[in-house]
């Protein structure tokens, strides 16, 4: 399949974070791009401003005429989150269009270029964005397809140069639906392999096996950078060099970590180099570990120490990853995408380290009935680190309700001093009556729709630096 044969690209689920990055890439390549999504969001608004046609009703009539008239030159891309009864999806399938999953198309885009694929149940968005930023700042021809909006560029697509033979492609390799098995990277990073997506895999063992298959997809002569904590769980083909990293041990690690107000200073260490006094201006101890992986990849690509130092210092983070919305002596408000107990542990531990004497209020929206069922005890334990916990109802995403599974499964066993179950419609009023010191909104569903209203409400009538 040659992508050059397709002048039109139609996306079903265009507002998804991974889908929209590919849509932007095709648009910049000069293709006609259009698509459907369920609801209007800031991301779909951005796509429309960039000249991409987007509609929000699942109706064949809204498919652009250009797509209907030029079937042979149209590629249809869909996300597995789209339900199988979707009208437009079934129409295009029945009409004989070439219909591909997002992961398949990403694999085709990356196939002809040097590819760095970042996988892991946690940390892959931040790590891939760090690599893309370092490559961009170092002047390498590169394109990064990211699973989050990078603050430096206000985009999930980071490009320098265009279609050059030496272009490096950075991709977030998603384990959901085994999507990452469509990739054949030159370099791969694996940040973590905790139990997750058990609705897809059935067991942690099956997920581990899938990561093992991903490692086998690395090209001969390639390199694997894997977190030291899980390195012994995986073997590596003889044709691939394996390196370990973490915050404290491995072939590459950090040293002399000093936390500051919203930043860290540290040394990067390997057997051949020590880069001293690096400054990372995003909080969270886990981000020091993520940047160790990013620096290791960058050094392997031949990027010099001076460029790495400058890029690490200028990296501003990913939206909804430890994303400060208000930061003052009086009030701190942080928004984060964490949706697994391991991620929540890392987030709350970092917040507690930064603000040890302040009351921490966490508003959490569980994502998926199956994940809530599978990890209810872990969620209860991690969220118990909050002083005050507010549970919203489960965001179902692609799932139907599961009998007996609700937010109370988590709330009942949480040991916070204060805990509440609140309906979405009542959240703003509840928050307006609280004496807040450190507030977190946490989750991967549609909790982000509250972020700006909360920020505006908290800032109203006050002056926060």
Secondary structure, 3 states (H helix, E strand, C coil): CCHHHCCEEEEECCCCHHHHHHHHHHHHCCCEEEEECCCCCHHHHHHHHCCCEEECCCCHHHCCHHHHHCHHHEEEEECCCCCCCCHHHHHHHHCCCEEEEHHHHHHHHHHCCEEEEEECCCCHHHHHHHHHHHHHHCCCCEEEEEEEEECCCCEEEEEECCCCCCCEEEEEECCHHHHHHHCCCCEEEECCCCCCCHHHHCCHHHHHHHHHHHHHCCCCCCEEEEECCCHHHCCCCCCCEEEEECCCCCCEEEEEEEEECCEEEEEEECCCCEEEEEEECCCCHHHHHHHHHHHHHHHHCCCCHHHHHHHHHHCCCECCCCEEEEECCCCEEEEECCCCHHHHHHHHHHHHHHCCCCCEEEEEEEECHHHHHHHHHHHHHHHCCCCEEEEEEEECCCCCCCCCCCCHHHHCCCCCCEEEECCHHHHHHHHHCCCCCEEEEECCCCHHHHHHHHHHHHHCCCCCC
